[in-house]
């Protein structure tokens, strides 16, 4: 069974999650740059293979925490944490430029369905 997070539990993981996501974004950008430079031949470039292996390891680190990376363009660092809000299975949704986990969306709603977690109104205004 997958781990379920409360908003406080998700926020407690952020120092580690933030470091992993920073590494994912840097490594993902490197892989994209190599792929663009070498076009379709990138699969034969050792640096590309190394970057992809590093990305795989970093993703596994997030999975071990219980969350998952969702930004396949490697631009904003989206991470989802499984949770239950008002009896509904949801995903707490954090962006690497946000100070804390303050939003969630339905399992099938995706990023565009993000809503403020109930009780986070003050944290949103404080920028905490």
C-alpha positions, -999 to +999 in steps of 0.1 A: +000+000+000+013+034-009+021+059+019-005+086+025+007+120+036-009+147+057+000+182+045+023+185+076+040+152+068+046+163+032+060+196+044+084+178+068+099+160+038+105+192+018+142+198+028+151+164+013+126+165-015+138+200-025+174+188-028+165+158-049+143+179-071+171+205-076+193+176-088+165+162-110+160+196-127+197+201-133+202+166-146+171+167-167+182+200-183+216+184-190+200+154-206+178+177-228+208+197-238+227+166-248+198+152-267+193+185-286+230+187-294+232+152-307+197+148-320+187+112-324+222+099-318+219+109-281+214+073-271+249+066-282+264+095-261+279+083-228+271+116-211+234+111-220+234+076-207+250+088-174+224+116-171+195+092-177+209+067-151+212+096-126+177+107-133+165+071-127+183+070-093+169+104-083+133+093-092+138+062-071+149+084-041+116+103-044+096+071-047+113+058-015+100+088+003+066+081-010+061+109-035+066+112-073+080+137-098+056+150-124+075+176-145+088+158-176+100+191-191+123+196-161+113+232-157+093+237-125+098+206-104+064+193-097+060+167-070+028+148-059+022+132-025-007+108-021-032+119+005-068+118+017-087+150+019-124+150+030-125+112+025-112+115-011-080+101-025-060+131-038-025+142-046-009+170-026+009+191-052+041+210-047+062+231-071+099+237-064+093+275-064+067+272-036+078+276+001+056+247+012+030+222+002-003+242+000-022+227-029-038+194-040-057+180-069-078+150-077-060+119-087-072+123-123-074+161-123-037+170-128-019+202-122-047+224-137-071+211-111-050+224-082-069+238-052-057+252-019-056+227+008-083+235+034-068+255+062-039+268+042-054+302+035-031+319+060+000+301+048-007+312+012-010+349+022+021+347+045+041+331+017+052+306+044 
